[in-house]
Amino acid sequence: MTSLLARKASRVVAIELDARLAARLRAVTAALGNVTVVEGDVLALDLLRIMDGEIFSVYGNLPYYITSPILHRLFEHADQISAIHVVIQFEVAARITAKPGRREYGYFSAACQYFARPEIALRIPPGAFRPRPKVASALVSMRLPGQRAALGVSDDAAFLGFIKRCFAQKRKTLRNNLRARLGDRTEEILSAAKVPSSARAEQLTLAQFAALFRLAGGHVQTGDPVQ
């Protein structure tokens, strides 16, 4: 994949955690002249320094067990990323692309759609891999920006924290999830945002979350992160 990208791009930066694989990648791509292999953990590396502040696209096969942390890490640099194309577990891809009202729609769906416009480009069966995994996979293409550009929220972290609170217990209504933080203002804020008091977070669009966020004062403390 690195070699194919290098034939299309002016510059490719390949991040590899495994030292042996990094050495092999350097050997395979040495003749291409436009590939830089960085040995390290994508969750810890300074991506902006590595990319010299340039706008870049991301391609990769993500370790399935840390898909969410990697995407959240990339979203920290959303202003410098034009697109993300990644192979991930199909079940997670379905969550990322789920629309409000669907069972799969949750905090991770809202966060991804806030920063990007995700779509499942290709479903990949287990037999396409060696060794064969136990789950189906998918190539997800995420074009940036997402709805963030239109919503005009001034504090990304606080807004995502607010959404996490709304999804804290998915089976509870928004009223119950927010009451601990907003107290007696909860009903008033829901009414002002034209959100029924019986609504659950999975029914709300990002625009509705943004309206509630502003009416709540733009900040709500959160507990443990919701995946």
C-alpha positions in Angstrom: 0.0 0.0 0.0 2.8 2.4 0.8 4.5 1.8 -2.5 1.2 2.4 -4.4 0.6 5.6 -2.5 4.1 6.8 -3.2 3.5 6.5 -7.0 0.5 8.8 -6.7 1.7 11.3 -4.1 4.6 13.8 -3.9 5.4 12.7 -0.4 4.4 9.7 1.8 5.0 9.4 5.6 4.6 5.9 6.8 4.2 5.3 10.5 5.1 1.9 11.8 5.3 0.8 15.4 7.1 -2.5 14.9 10.9 -2.0 14.4 11.3 -5.0 12.2 8.5 -4.0 9.9 9.8 -0.4 9.8 13.2 -1.7 8.6 11.6 -3.8 6.0 9.4 -0.9 4.8 12.5 1.3 4.4 14.2 -1.4 2.3 11.1 -1.9 0.1 10.5 1.8 -0.5 14.1 3.1 -0.6 14.2 3.3 -4.4 11.0 5.4 -4.6 12.7 8.5 -3.1 9.6 10.1 -1.6 8.8 7.8 1.4 9.8 8.7 4.9 9.3 5.8 7.4 8.7 7.0 11.0 9.1 4.4 13.7 6.7 5.1 16.5 3.2 5.0 18.0 0.7 7.1 16.0 -1.0 7.9 19.4 2.1 9.5 20.7 3.8 11.1 17.7 3.6 14.8 16.9 1.8 14.6 13.6 2.0 18.3 12.8 5.8 18.3 13.3 6.2 15.2 11.1 4.0 16.8 8.3 5.7 20.2 8.6 2.3 21.8 9.1 1.1 20.7 5.6 -2.4 19.6 4.8 -2.4 15.8 4.5 -4.6 12.7 3.9 -4.5 9.6 6.0 -4.5 6.0 4.7 -4.2 2.8 6.8 -5.3 -0.5 8.2 -6.0 0.4 11.8 -5.6 -2.1 14.7 -9.2 -2.8 15.4 -8.9 -2.6 19.2 -7.7 1.0 19.1 -9.7 2.4 16.2 -11.5 4.9 18.4 -8.3 6.4 20.0 -6.6 6.7 16.7 -9.5 8.5 15.0 -9.9 10.8 18.0 -6.1 11.5 17.8 -6.5 12.4 14.1 -9.5 14.6 14.8 -7.2 16.7 17.0 -5.6 17.8 13.8 -8.8 18.1 11.8 -7.8 21.5 10.3 -4.7 19.9 8.7 -6.4 16.7 7.3 -8.4 16.7 4.1 -9.4 13.0 4.2 -9.1 9.8 6.1 -9.3 6.4 4.4 -9.0 3.4 6.8 -9.8 -0.3 7.0 -11.6 -1.1 10.2 -14.0 -3.6 11.7 -17.3 -3.5 9.8 -19.3 -3.2 13.0 -17.4 -0.1 14.0 -17.8 1.3 10.4 -21.6 0.8 10.8 -21.5 2.8 14.0 -19.4 5.6 12.5 -21.8 6.0 9.5 -25.1 5.5 11.4 -27.7 8.2 11.2 -29.8 9.5 14.1 -32.6 7.2 15.0 -30.6 4.0 14.2 -29.7 1.6 16.9 -26.0 1.9 16.0 -26.0 5.7 16.4 -24.1 6.8 19.5 -21.4 9.1 20.8 -18.7 7.8 18.3 -21.1 8.3 15.4 -21.7 11.9 16.4 -18.0 12.6 17.0 -17.0 11.2 13.6 -19.7 13.0 11.8 -18.9 16.3 13.6 -15.4 16.2 12.1 -15.9 14.3 8.9 -18.4 13.0 6.3 -17.9 9.2 6.6 -19.1 6.6 4.2 -18.5 2.9 3.8 -16.6 2.6 0.5 -16.1 -1.1 0.5 -17.1 -4.1 2.6 -14.3 -6.6 3.0 -14.9 -10.3 3.9 -12.6 -12.1 6.4 -11.2 -14.2 3.5 -9.4 -11.2 2.1 -6.9 -11.3 5.0 -4.1 -13.6 6.1 -4.4 -14.6 8.8 -8.2 -14.7 8.5 -9.9 -12.6 11.2 -13.2 -13.6 12.8 -15.0 -10.4 11.8 -15.9 -8.6 8.6 -14.1 -5.4 7.7 -14.8 -2.2 5.7 -12.9 0.6 4.0 -14.3 3.8 5.4 -13.7 7.1 3.6 -14.0 10.2 5.7 -13.9 13.6 4.0 -13.2 16.6 6.1 -14.6 18.9 7.2 -17.8 17.4 8.6 -20.7 19.3 10.2 -18.3 21.1 12.5 -17.8 23.8 9.9 -21.5 24.7 9.8 -22.3 24.3 13.5 -19.8 27.0 14.6 -19.1 25.5 18.0 -16.2 27.4 19.6 -14.9 24.6 21.9 -14.6 21.1 20.3 -13.6 19.3 23.5 -16.4 20.8 25.6 -19.0 20.0 22.9 -17.9 16.4 22.6 -17.9 16.2 26.4 -21.5 17.4 26.3 -22.4 14.8 23.8 -20.8 12.1 25.9 -22.9 13.2 28.8 -26.1 13.0 26.6 -25.1 9.4 25.7 -24.0 8.4 29.2 -26.7 5.8 29.5 -28.3 5.3 26.1 -31.5 3.7 27.4 -32.2 6.8 29.5 -33.9 9.9 28.2 -31.9 13.1 27.7 -33.7 14.6 30.6 -32.4 12.0 32.9 -28.9 12.0 31.6 -28.6 15.8 31.8 -30.5 16.4 35.1 -27.5 15.6 37.3 -25.5 18.4 35.6 -28.2 20.9 34.6 -30.6 20.4 37.6 -33.8 22.3 37.4 -32.8 24.0 34.1 -33.1 20.7 32.2 -36.7 20.9 31.2 -36.4 24.6 30.3 -33.3 24.0 28.1 -34.9 21.0 26.3 -38.1 23.1 25.6 -36.1 26.0 24.3 -34.2 23.7 21.9 -37.6 22.2 20.8 -36.4 18.7 22.0 -39.2 16.6 23.6 -38.5 15.7 27.2 -38.9 12.1 26.3 -36.2 12.1 23.6 -33.1 10.0 23.8 -29.7 11.0 22.6 -29.8 8.5 19.7 -32.6 10.5 18.2 -30.8 13.9 18.0 -29.0 15.4 15.1 -25.7 17.2 15.7 -27.5 20.5 15.1 -29.8 19.7 18.0 -26.9 18.8 20.2 -25.3 22.1 19.3 -28.5 24.0 20.2 -28.7 22.2 23.6 -25.0 22.8 24.2 -25.3 26.6 23.7 -28.5 26.8 25.8 -26.7 24.9 28.6 -24.0 27.5 28.7 -21.5 25.9 26.4 -20.1 23.6 29.1 -21.1 20.5 30.9 -18.8 18.4 33.1 -18.5 14.8 32.1 -17.8 11.5 33.7 -16.0 8.6 32.1 -15.7 8.6 28.3 -18.4 6.8 26.4 -17.2 4.7 23.4 
